Amino acid sequence: MFLAVLQLLARYKGIVVVGLLLLTPLMLLYAQTKRPGARGPVVGVIVDVAAGLERAMLWATGGILDGLEHYVTSVGSWSELVALRRERGLALAWWARAEELEHENDELRALARAVAPIDGPRPLGARVVGRTGAPVSSLITIDVGSADGVRRGDGVIDKAGVVGVVLAVGRRASDVLLLSDSRSAVDVVVQRTRARGILRGSGSEDHYGVSVDDFDKLRDVKPGDAVVTSGLGARFPPGLLVGTVLETSAPDDSLYVEAELRPATSFDRVEHVQVLIDRPPPRAPRLGEEPMLDEVDGGPVDAGPAPAAPRPKPAVALPASAAVDAGPVAAPPAALDAGPTAALPTPGPAAPPAPVAAPPANAGARDGGTP
């Protein structure tokens, strides 16, 4: 039996040792409570060893528990961090979208205020979807075309002023020729003195520019004057801002004043425009007035179908009893001149001519003309 107990202790020695270590402090504590003064050196050593073991077990279990808590917290925090980063990205995207919509709203409101006083053509909103030319564009492409009522030669403006004219029209898109291009021209006046001239593009490959070479030299044109459309040519209504005079020059051998202008529109930043469609037909020149050569769109205005030519009236056949037919005219019973009578030709076959009535005896008394 003793051997069986030893084998059992050898098999479960770990459990036995731990149990003894756990029971020892309890036994000592019990002994101290019964006899507080009975504490020898052996008891002190045992207490110190037990305290060390307790601290070690607390450190081990505390570390394990702290590690498990840290792991659980880290996993949860990492998931929360990923979710917060995703929400932050979405918030930044929505913030950028909101700022873009606010900017677009401001642009469209300013554009609506610019076209509100226009009387005549109907404004059609459009967005710039393409540019031609680099680094300075001479053509821009907008997202409206013939299906929306756009025609070649329609004026294009933005919130600041005149942009250009429609040069080519597709069904869903159109090309707009900018004012800075040398092929464009607009009839303008100085707002202060009403001096009139033709504004032409003077831009190059590195800058946008417009100029007027034919202001009347007798008129007053100064730097800082606002230049607006005159309303001639039916492309633009009067009073739309085109630019501001930067400098002027008057050659001695010329009758005109030359002026460099700063365009009212920033052609490199234009994004939203209004196309002036359903414009009225151009005014016909009055008697003695030279017709205006509108060079704005480089082509004629579509004035509608030409009027039909009048049809010729059909010939009416008269009965034979009438005095007038294809032959000589019969003389009345009154006194007539004995000379020949005039014949009236008529197309097609006619009744045989009636004989000329003989003049009466007193025909010489009166001079009668041919009817």
Secondary structure, DSSP 8 states (H G I E B T S, - for coil): -HHHHHHHHHHTHHHHHHHHHHHHHHHHHHHHHH-TT---HHHHHHHHHHHHHHHHHHHHHHHHHHHHHHHHHHHHHHHHHHHHHHHHHHHHHHHHHHHHHHHHHHHHHHHHHHHTT--SSEEEEEEEEEEESSSS-SEEEES--GGGT--TT-EEE-SSSEEEEEEEE-SS-EEEEETTSTT-EEEEEETTT--EEEEEE---SS---EEEEEEETTS---TT-EEEE--TTSSS-TT-EEEEEEEEE--TT-SEEEEEEEESS-TTT--EEEEEES--------TT-------SSSS--------------------TTSS-SSSB----SS---SS---B---SS------------GGGGGS-----
